[in-house]
Structure formats: structure tokens, C-alpha cells
Amino acid sequence: MTNPEETARDVLEGLGLPHRGTLMERMGVEITEATAERVAGRMPVEGNTQPYGLLHGGASCVLAETLGSIGAALHAGPGRRALGVEINATHHRSAASGHVTGVATLVHGGRTVATYEIEITDERGRRVCTSRLTCVLRDL
């Protein structure tokens, strides 16, 4: 397996986007796989919790939007950008330690809109969150 930090940097730089200093970096999101059809990554629970010590629902949304947006940008292709216009999330269970893993799968890939379903699971493979992200695709 490749180094997730290098994978994230390579994917973002390939899209002409910065990696350093982004929310993705601050929250520890690592990209492990990236194609227009499927983007996978993981994020630590530690440092991304709410006051009860459980994974913050907003952190799950950050992971989901990061993965889906990367997929949409890859789908859009060179000279285009993907902009998130809608995200929703259903939180099924909590996570208190370790990492959560997200997989964004393309549901619809058109010329102007791309939609991804994102499944986030804990280290035991249990679903923590299901999210859907829709991005509008625009020329630069």
C-alpha cells in the first residue's frame, strides 16, 4: 500500500489543489484510493470528537465531503472544478477511538452534476454514518 499522505498530496496536486493548511490536513484525513468512481480514506477519531469523547457528527461530514469532492473533481476532469451544493448524513452509531474509514461511490456522474454515496465504518467494519454529497461541476 502506498503512503496515504503521499496519495492525498499526489491526488490534490494532480488536480491543481493545495493540501497543506487545509481542513483535510488538520483533521488527519488520509486518502488511500482515488478514482472518479471510488474514493477511499480514513480519519482518526482522536482530535475529532465532541465533548462526550465520541466522533463528532461534523467530522463525519468533513470526511464524507472530502472523499466525495475528490471523486467529483476527478470525474469533472482537467479545466473544471467541483463545488459541493448539498450534503446529508445519517449517524448510525458512535466511535470513540481508532480510525473511521470512508468509501465514496459514484451514484451519478453527469456533465454538470456528480453525486456520491459515502459509507463510513469503524475499525470493526460497523457502519457509523451514511452520507450523500452532490457537487455541481463548472469550467474554471
Backbone as a printed PyTorch tensor [residue, N CA C, xyz], in Angstrom:
tensor([[[  0.8430,  -1.1770,   0.0000],
         [  0.0000,   0.0000,   0.0000],
         [  0.8890,   1.2420,   0.0000]],

        [[  0.4700,   2.2570,  -0.7010],
         [  1.2340,   3.4900,  -0.7520],
         [  1.0020,   4.2970,   0.5080]],

        [[  1.8670,   5.2490,   0.7440],
         [  1.7520,   6.1370,   1.8850],
         [  0.5260,   7.0340,   1.6920]],

        [[ -0.4590,   6.9980,   2.6230],
         [ -1.6780,   7.8110,   2.4590],
         [ -1.4020,   9.2940,   2.3380]],

        [[ -0.3860,   9.8050,   3.0550],
         [ -0.0490,  11.2240,   2.9670],
         [  0.4100,  11.5580,   1.5460]],

        [[  1.2340,  10.6980,   0.9600],
         [  1.6890,  10.9200,  -0.4110],
         [  0.5280,  10.7950,  -1.3930]],

        [[ -0.3740,   9.8260,  -1.1620],
         [ -1.5210,   9.6400,  -2.0490],
         [ -2.3990,  10.8840,  -2.0490]],

        [[ -2.7160,  11.4120,  -0.8600],
         [ -3.5570,  12.6120,  -0.7630],
         [ -2.8870,  13.7840,  -1.4680]],

        [[ -1.6080,  13.9810,  -1.1820],
         [ -0.8820,  15.0940,  -1.7910],
         [ -0.8450,  14.9490,  -3.3070]],

        [[ -0.5510,  13.7400,  -3.7980],
         [ -0.4850,  13.4990,  -5.2390],
         [ -1.8220,  13.7520,  -5.9190]],

        [[ -2.9090,  13.2690,  -5.3130],
         [ -4.2350,  13.4500,  -5.9010],
         [ -4.5780,  14.9330,  -5.9610]],

        [[ -4.3940,  15.6340,  -4.8550],
         [ -4.7450,  17.0530,  -4.8210],
         [ -3.8490,  17.8810,  -5.7350]],

        [[ -2.5480,  17.5990,  -5.7190],
         [ -1.6520,  18.3400,  -6.6020],
         [ -1.9760,  18.0510,  -8.0660]],

        [[ -2.3690,  16.8160,  -8.3640],
         [ -2.7630,  16.4650,  -9.7280],
         [ -3.9900,  17.2370, -10.1880]],

        [[ -4.8150,  17.6360,  -9.2350],
         [ -5.9990,  18.4330,  -9.5420],
         [ -5.7070,  19.9310,  -9.4640]],

        [[ -4.4550,  20.2690,  -9.1490],
         [ -4.0860,  21.6740,  -9.0240],
         [ -4.5800,  22.3070,  -7.7410]],

        [[ -4.7680,  21.4850,  -6.6900],
         [ -5.2920,  21.9780,  -5.4200],
         [ -4.2580,  21.8290,  -4.3090]],

        [[ -4.2660,  22.7340,  -3.3260],
         [ -3.3160,  22.6270,  -2.2180],
         [ -3.7330,  21.5340,  -1.2360]],

        [[ -2.7730,  21.0040,  -0.5100],
         [ -3.0410,  20.0390,   0.5480],
         [ -2.6590,  20.6320,   1.8960]],

        [[ -1.5420,  21.3320,   1.9370],
         [ -1.0460,  21.9230,   3.1850],
         [ -2.0000,  23.0190,   3.6690]],

        [[ -2.2800,  22.9690,   4.9810],
         [ -3.0920,  24.0140,   5.5890],
         [ -4.5890,  23.8750,   5.3680]],

        [[ -5.0350,  22.7570,   4.8180],
         [ -6.4630,  22.5660,   4.5740],
         [ -7.1410,  21.8920,   5.7670]],

        [[ -8.4480,  21.9340,   5.8010],
         [ -9.2070,  21.2430,   6.8410],
         [ -8.9170,  19.7500,   6.7980]],

        [[ -8.7770,  19.2170,   5.6110],
         [ -8.4500,  17.8020,   5.4410],
         [ -7.1690,  17.4560,   6.2000]],

        [[ -6.1640,  18.2810,   6.0660],
         [ -4.8920,  18.0390,   6.7630],
         [ -5.0620,  18.1920,   8.2720]],

        [[ -5.7480,  19.2480,   8.7230],
         [ -5.9160,  19.4940,  10.1570],
         [ -6.6770,  18.3750,  10.8530]],

        [[ -7.5890,  17.7320,  10.1380],
         [ -8.3840,  16.6590,  10.7550],
         [ -7.7530,  15.2820,  10.5710]],

        [[ -6.6290,  15.2290,   9.8780],
         [ -5.9160,  13.9670,   9.7300],
         [ -6.4970,  13.0310,   8.6940]],

        [[ -7.2300,  13.5530,   7.7100],
         [ -7.8210,  12.7130,   6.6620],
         [ -6.7140,  12.2120,   5.7470]],

        [[ -6.6860,  10.9120,   5.5210],
         [ -5.7260,  10.2690,   4.6340],
         [ -6.4840,   9.6370,   3.4800]],

        [[ -6.0380,   9.8560,   2.2710],
         [ -6.6480,   9.2410,   1.0890],
         [ -5.8750,   7.9630,   0.7800]],

        [[ -6.5820,   6.8600,   0.6170],
         [ -5.9250,   5.5800,   0.3360],
         [ -6.1940,   5.0760,  -1.0780]],

        [[ -7.2020,   5.6200,  -1.7250],
         [ -7.5710,   5.2090,  -3.0850],
         [ -8.3430,   6.3480,  -3.7110]],

        [[ -8.1070,   6.6260,  -4.9870],
         [ -8.8350,   7.7430,  -5.6030],
         [ -9.0060,   7.5310,  -7.0980]],

        [[-10.2530,   7.2900,  -7.4990],
         [-10.6540,   7.3010,  -8.9050],
         [-11.9600,   8.0760,  -8.9630]],

        [[-12.4180,   8.3960, -10.1570],
         [-13.6830,   9.1170, -10.2910],
         [-14.8560,   8.2780,  -9.7870]],

        [[-14.7280,   6.9670,  -9.8290],
         [-15.8230,   6.0760,  -9.4150],
         [-15.8070,   5.7440,  -7.9270]],

        [[-14.6100,   5.7980,  -7.2970],
         [-14.4860,   5.3660,  -5.9030],
         [-13.2980,   6.0690,  -5.2540]],

        [[-13.5610,   6.6840,  -4.0970],
         [-12.5030,   7.3190,  -3.3160],
         [-12.6000,   6.7720,  -1.8990]],

        [[-11.4740,   6.3190,  -1.3600],
         [-11.4440,   5.7750,  -0.0020],
         [-10.4310,   6.5390,   0.8260]],

        [[-10.7070,   6.6370,   2.1110],
         [ -9.7910,   7.3090,   3.0160],
         [-10.1600,   7.0200,   4.4510]],

        [[ -9.3270,   7.5210,   5.3520],
         [ -9.5880,   7.3000,   6.7700],
         [ -9.2350,   8.5430,   7.5600]],

        [[ -9.7290,   8.5740,   8.8050],
         [ -9.5450,   9.7290,   9.6610],
         [ -9.4960,   9.2520,  11.1090]],

        [[ -8.6160,   9.8180,  11.9350],
         [ -8.5870,   9.4200,  13.3450],
         [ -9.8130,   9.9440,  14.0890]],

        [[-10.2670,   9.1760,  15.0490],
         [-11.3420,   9.6500,  15.9240],
         [-10.7630,  10.6710,  16.8970]],

        [[ -9.5940,  10.3630,  17.4710],
         [ -8.9500,  11.2560,  18.4230],
         [ -8.6910,  12.6180,  17.7740]],

        [[ -9.0830,  13.6650,  18.4700],
         [ -8.9240,  15.0160,  17.9530],
         [-10.1120,  15.4850,  17.1370]],

        [[-11.0400,  14.5850,  16.8350],
         [-12.2260,  14.9120,  16.0350],
         [-13.4980,  14.5140,  16.7800]],

        [[-13.4890,  14.7620,  18.0880],
         [-14.6020,  14.3350,  18.9370],
         [-15.4070,  15.5210,  19.4430]],

        [[-16.6070,  15.2030,  19.9190],
         [-17.4310,  16.1770,  20.6230],
         [-17.1370,  16.0340,  22.1240]],

        [[-17.7260,  16.8480,  22.9880],
         [-17.3580,  16.8470,  24.4140],
         [-17.5220,  15.4990,  25.1300]],

        [[-18.3430,  14.5970,  24.6310],
         [-18.5090,  13.2890,  25.2720],
         [-17.4190,  12.3010,  24.8820]],

        [[-16.4800,  12.7280,  24.0300],
         [-15.3990,  11.8410,  23.6210],
         [-15.7350,  10.9440,  22.4430]],

        [[-16.8560,  11.2120,  21.8000],
         [-17.2830,  10.4210,  20.6430],
         [-17.0240,  11.2060,  19.3610]],

        [[-16.8520,  10.4920,  18.2590],
         [-16.6380,  11.1360,  16.9680],
         [-17.7300,  12.1690,  16.7220]],

        [[-17.3350,  13.3750,  16.4020],
         [-18.2740,  14.4700,  16.1340],
         [-18.9680,  14.2080,  14.7980]],

        [[-20.2740,  14.4080,  14.7490],
         [-21.0130,  14.2230,  13.5030],
         [-20.5060,  15.1200,  12.3920]],

        [[-20.0680,  16.3230,  12.7520],
         [-19.4990,  17.2250,  11.7600],
         [-18.2020,  16.6870,  11.1840]],

        [[-17.4380,  15.9590,  11.9870],
         [-16.1980,  15.3520,  11.4940],
         [-16.5250,  14.2850,  10.4530]],

        [[-17.5840,  13.5270,  10.6890],
         [-18.0190,  12.5430,   9.6880],
         [-18.3870,  13.2420,   8.3900]],

        [[-19.0420,  14.3900,   8.4960],
         [-19.4020,  15.1560,   7.2960],
         [-18.1630,  15.6810,   6.5800]],

        [[-17.1510,  16.0860,   7.3330],
         [-15.9000,  16.5400,   6.7120],
         [-15.2600,  15.4010,   5.9310]],

        [[-15.1940,  14.2170,   6.5290],
         [-14.6250,  13.0660,   5.8250],
         [-15.4400,  12.7650,   4.5760]],

        [[-16.7670,  12.7380,   4.7090],
         [-17.6360,  12.4290,   3.5710],
         [-17.4710,  13.4580,   2.4550]],

        [[-17.4750,  14.7390,   2.8080],
         [-17.3690,  15.7690,   1.7710],
         [-15.9850,  15.7640,   1.1230]],

        [[-14.9610,  15.4800,   1.8940],
         [-13.6160,  15.4010,   1.3280],
         [-13.5330,  14.2940,   0.2860]],

        [[-13.9980,  13.1060,   0.6410],
         [-13.9160,  11.9700,  -0.2790],
         [-14.7810,  12.1860,  -1.5140]],

        [[-16.0300,  12.6260,  -1.3100],
         [-16.9240,  12.8590,  -2.4400],
         [-16.4460,  13.9810,  -3.3460]],

        [[-15.8860,  15.0360,  -2.7580],
         [-15.4030,  16.1580,  -3.5570],
         [-14.1970,  15.7730,  -4.4030]],

        [[-13.3260,  14.9540,  -3.8490],
         [-12.1820,  14.4780,  -4.6350],
         [-12.6780,  13.6350,  -5.8040]],

        [[-13.6260,  12.7500,  -5.5420],
         [-14.2000,  11.9450,  -6.6300],
         [-14.8380,  12.8170,  -7.6920]],

        [[-15.5940,  13.8310,  -7.2700],
         [-16.2610,  14.7150,  -8.2250],
         [-15.2520,  15.5100,  -9.0420]],

        [[-14.1620,  15.9450,  -8.3960],
         [-13.1270,  16.6730,  -9.1270],
         [-12.4560,  15.7700, -10.1570]],

        [[-12.2190,  14.5230,  -9.7890],
         [-11.6460,  13.5690, -10.7470],
         [-12.6240,  13.3120, -11.8870]],

        [[-13.9110,  13.1970, -11.5650],
         [-14.9380,  12.9960, -12.5980],
         [-15.0160,  14.2140, -13.5250]],

        [[-14.9480,  15.4050, -12.9520],
         [-15.0630,  16.6340, -13.7440],
         [-13.9390,  16.7370, -14.7670]],

        [[-12.7300,  16.3620, -14.3590],
         [-11.5930,  16.3720, -15.2720],
         [-10.8670,  17.7040, -15.3120]],

        [[ -9.7920,  17.7510, -16.1110],
         [ -8.9500,  18.9520, -16.1910],
         [ -9.7350,  20.1790, -16.6700]],

        [[ -9.3750,  21.3320, -16.1020],
         [-10.0120,  22.5760, -16.5150],
         [-11.4000,  22.7900, -15.9380]],

        [[-11.7820,  21.9230, -14.9930],
         [-13.1060,  22.0410, -14.3670],
         [-12.9460,  21.9490, -12.8580]],

        [[-13.9550,  22.3740, -12.1410],
         [-13.9310,  22.2590, -10.6870],
         [-15.2560,  21.6890, -10.1870]],

        [[-15.1820,  21.0750,  -9.0210],
         [-16.3660,  20.5160,  -8.3640],
         [-16.6550,  21.3380,  -7.1180]],

        [[-17.9000,  21.7530,  -6.9620],
         [-18.3140,  22.5530,  -5.8170],
         [-19.4870,  21.8640,  -5.1340]],

        [[-19.3230,  21.5430,  -3.8570],
         [-20.3960,  20.8960,  -3.1200],
         [-21.5990,  21.8090,  -2.9840]],

        [[-22.7800,  21.2650,  -3.2720],
         [-24.0070,  22.0600,  -3.1330],
         [-24.9900,  21.4490,  -2.1350]],

        [[-24.7830,  20.1740,  -1.7760],
         [-25.6970,  19.5500,  -0.8130],
         [-25.0170,  18.3440,  -0.1950]],

        [[-25.1260,  18.2290,   1.1240],
         [-24.6470,  17.0450,   1.8300],
         [-25.6770,  16.6880,   2.8910]],

        [[-25.8610,  15.3950,   3.0840],
         [-26.6800,  14.9480,   4.2090],
         [-25.9800,  13.7760,   4.8540]],

        [[-26.3180,  13.5100,   6.0940],
         [-25.6590,  12.4360,   6.8210],
         [-26.6150,  11.8290,   7.8350]],

        [[-26.6020,  10.5180,   7.9010],
         [-27.3160,   9.7890,   8.9430],
         [-26.2610,   9.1140,   9.8120]],

        [[-26.2850,   9.4310,  11.0900],
         [-25.3070,   8.8820,  12.0290],
         [-25.9320,   7.6610,  12.7020]],

        [[-25.3400,   6.4900,  12.4440],
         [-25.9140,   5.2240,  12.9090],
         [-25.3980,   4.7940,  14.2720]],

        [[-24.1290,   5.0410,  14.5400],
         [-23.5260,   4.6310,  15.8090],
         [-22.3340,   5.5280,  16.0790]],

        [[-21.8470,   5.4720,  17.3020],
         [-20.7090,   6.3140,  17.6610],
         [-19.4020,   5.5390,  17.5020]],

        [[-18.3180,   6.2910,  17.4730],
         [-16.9710,   5.7380,  17.5050],
         [-16.2080,   6.5470,  18.5400]],

        [[-15.4370,   5.8670,  19.3950],
         [-14.7440,   6.5540,  20.4720],
         [-13.2270,   6.4750,  20.3770]],

        [[-12.7110,   5.6490,  19.4870],
         [-11.2600,   5.5130,  19.3830],
         [-10.8940,   4.9540,  18.0110]],

        [[ -9.5960,   4.9590,  17.7430],
         [ -9.1100,   4.3910,  16.4840],
         [ -9.3470,   5.3150,  15.3100]],

        [[ -9.6280,   4.7060,  14.1770],
         [ -9.8910,   5.4330,  12.9340],
         [-11.2520,   5.0350,  12.3790]],

        [[-11.8380,   5.9190,  11.6100],
         [-13.0030,   5.5650,  10.7960],
         [-12.5450,   5.5920,   9.3430]],

        [[-13.1660,   4.7520,   8.5440],
         [-12.8360,   4.6350,   7.1240],
         [-14.0470,   5.0270,   6.3080]],

        [[-13.8330,   5.8090,   5.2700],
         [-14.9200,   6.2090,   4.3890],
         [-14.6610,   5.7560,   2.9700]],

        [[-15.7460,   5.3630,   2.3000],
         [-15.6760,   4.9980,   0.8870],
         [-16.7830,   5.7610,   0.1640]],

        [[-16.3730,   6.5880,  -0.7880],
         [-17.3180,   7.3640,  -1.6000],
         [-17.4810,   6.6500,  -2.9340]],

        [[-18.7180,   6.3490,  -3.2840],
         [-19.0190,   5.6500,  -4.5270],
         [-19.8980,   6.5330,  -5.4040]],

        [[-19.5010,   6.6710,  -6.6670],
         [-20.2610,   7.4850,  -7.6100],
         [-21.6580,   6.9060,  -7.8180]],

        [[-22.6720,   7.7310,  -7.6040],
         [-24.0630,   7.3420,  -7.8350],
         [-24.5330,   7.8950,  -9.1780]],

        [[-24.1520,   9.1470,  -9.4540],
         [-24.4970,   9.7840, -10.7230],
         [-23.3380,  10.6640, -11.1450]],

        [[-22.8810,  10.4800, -12.3610],
         [-21.8030,  11.3050, -12.8890],
         [-22.2070,  11.9020, -14.2200]],

        [[-22.7190,  13.1100, -14.1820],
         [-23.1190,  13.7980, -15.4040],
         [-22.1140,  14.8690, -15.7930]],

        [[-22.4940,  15.7010, -16.7500],
         [-21.6080,  16.7700, -17.1940],
         [-21.6080,  17.9410, -16.2200]],

        [[-22.7330,  18.1800, -15.5420],
         [-22.8180,  19.3380, -14.6530],
         [-23.0450,  18.9800, -13.1870]],

        [[-23.3580,  17.7260, -12.8940],
         [-23.6260,  17.3060, -11.5150],
         [-23.0220,  15.9240, -11.2800]],

        [[-22.4410,  15.7420, -10.0920],
         [-21.9550,  14.4280,  -9.6630],
         [-22.4480,  14.1860,  -8.2400]],

        [[-22.9490,  12.9850,  -7.9850],
         [-23.4510,  12.6250,  -6.6630],
         [-22.7410,  11.3650,  -6.1920]],

        [[-22.3240,  11.3910,  -4.9290],
         [-21.6160,  10.2630,  -4.3100],
         [-22.3310,   9.8310,  -3.0460]],

        [[-22.3570,   8.5170,  -2.8240],
         [-22.7890,   7.9810,  -1.5400],
         [-21.5290,   7.6130,  -0.7790]],

        [[-21.4740,   8.0180,   0.4820],
         [-20.2940,   7.7720,   1.2920],
         [-20.6820,   6.9320,   2.4960]],

        [[-20.0100,   5.7970,   2.6500],
         [-20.2160,   4.9070,   3.7930],
         [-19.0080,   5.0320,   4.7050]],

        [[-19.2530,   5.3580,   5.9610],
         [-18.1880,   5.4880,   6.9480],
         [-18.3520,   4.3750,   7.9740]],

        [[-17.2650,   3.6350,   8.2080],
         [-17.3020,   2.4980,   9.1320],
         [-16.2080,   2.6320,  10.1890]],

        [[-16.4020,   1.9280,  11.3060],
         [-15.3830,   1.9040,  12.3570],
         [-14.3870,   0.7830,  12.0740]],

        [[-13.4470,   0.5970,  12.9710],
         [-12.3950,  -0.4060,  12.7580],
         [-12.9200,  -1.8390,  12.7880]],

        [[-14.1420,  -2.0370,  13.2860],
         [-14.7490,  -3.3690,  13.2870],
         [-15.6580,  -3.5780,  12.0780]],

        [[-15.6700,  -2.6000,  11.1680],
         [-16.4770,  -2.7180,   9.9610],
         [-17.9300,  -2.3480,  10.1470]],

        [[-18.2710,  -1.7830,  11.3020],
         [-19.6560,  -1.3880,  11.5670],
         [-19.9120,   0.0020,  11.0090]],

        [[-21.0650,   0.1720,  10.3800],
         [-21.3910,   1.4580,   9.7710],
         [-21.6380,   2.5070,  10.8530]],

        [[-20.8970,   3.6020,  10.7480],
         [-21.0150,   4.7260,  11.6620],
         [-21.9170,   5.8010,  11.0540]],

        [[-21.7900,   6.0080,   9.7510],
         [-22.5090,   7.0990,   9.0850],
         [-22.7150,   6.7580,   7.6140]],

        [[-23.8560,   7.1670,   7.0930],
         [-24.1170,   7.1130,   5.6530],
         [-24.3940,   8.5370,   5.2120]],

        [[-23.6940,   8.9680,   4.1680],
         [-23.8330,  10.3380,   3.6970],
         [-24.0170,  10.3500,   2.1850]],

        [[-24.5740,  11.4510,   1.6960],
         [-24.6850,  11.6560,   0.2420],
         [-24.2450,  13.0810,  -0.0450]],

        [[-23.3950,  13.2280,  -1.0520],
         [-22.8790,  14.5370,  -1.4460],
         [-23.1790,  14.7670,  -2.9150]],

        [[-23.6980,  15.9520,  -3.2200],
         [-23.9000,  16.3600,  -4.6050],
         [-23.0340,  17.5800,  -4.8830]],

        [[-22.2970,  17.5050,  -5.9800],
         [-21.4280,  18.6000,  -6.4100],
         [-21.8670,  19.0870,  -7.7880]],

        [[-21.8210,  20.3900,  -7.9820],
         [-22.0200,  20.9620,  -9.2950],
         [-20.6370,  21.0390,  -9.9420]],

        [[-20.5740,  20.7800, -11.2440],
         [-19.3150,  20.7660, -11.9810],
         [-19.2870,  21.9740, -12.9010]],

        [[-18.2320,  22.7680, -12.8050],
         [-18.1330,  24.0140, -13.5590],
         [-16.7710,  24.1130, -14.2370]],

        [[-16.7460,  24.8390, -15.3590],
         [-15.4780,  25.1480, -16.0140],
         [-14.7460,  26.1900, -15.1660]],

        [[-13.4170,  26.1480, -15.2040],
         [-12.6110,  27.1360, -14.4510],
         [-12.7600,  28.5160, -15.0650]]])
